[in-house]
């Protein structure tokens, strides 16, 4: 039986075209490169991205003529970090989302880069790890407020001219966003995850609008993958969402009550106060983690890298939905 066909354009840079995902997608779909002027059978669907041509309403976009001829359109919106917004069907258009894409994509990519073979070789020289790239207001606040604690932390804030002391991060074969140096984790006690955005306020001001209540990125999955307890400066219910995916958090070590604070500013203040307290109790001079913590760290690592589980869920939650739409 032939596979359903998806027409794509190379410079859309869609998720499914990346080698580490493409081999999974091609088990279910035949990916057909777009050729201008070519006539395609009507059962060939279009695969495009929201970043490139779709939501700018560019009427000269590469697929518009095919769409006008009745071809179905699959819009890849998987990089949307909002965990509460589902896929949307609008006639002959399917906008594909998944609350779990950041887990699946990060895990598949990490295996591709060989990072699943990492195991801790602890030699603590810093209290915690905090990695930040783009300038954000909440990152400015946390960097300023934790200035005394950062003197004994391993941290970065790239757009504020604070890189890590690791030249391979930006020049190695692995794209910097996914690069991992084992020394970062071996030399630090825990992670402070500063998410890309804190914007739950808009949701509570207008809960019926298209606002982001809980938003995650690949950042929250890095300590899960690499045996680190963590505190997160992010959206409301970030820890609740991570637990819903079957991961463990660390309320036996410190309070995680900050996760349910509705106001972004108040939640960030609570996280800053918590990090100060955690550094006092769990720092580079502390002994090994207790057995409960270690069991949680192992569980998170194994669940994150469970490729059988990840790929099965990728098929069931994402590819099944696309195939049902394309073949309807």
Secondary structure, DSSP 8 states (H G I E B T S, - for coil): ---EEEEE-GGG--GGGSHHHHHHHTTTEEEEE--TT----TT-EEEEEIIIIITTT-TTSTTHHHHHTT--EEEE-TT--BTT---EEETTEEEE--TTHHHHHHHHHHHHTTGGG--------EEEEEEE-S--HHHHHHHHHTHHHHTTSEEEEGGGTB--S-THHHHSSS-GGG---HHHHHTEEEEEEE-S---HHHHHHSTTSS--SSB--THHHHHHHTT--EEEESSTTHHHHHHHTT----TTTS--GGGG--SHHHHHHHHHHHHHHHHHHSSTTS----HHHHHHHHHHHHHHT-HHHHHHHIIIIIIHHHHHHHT-
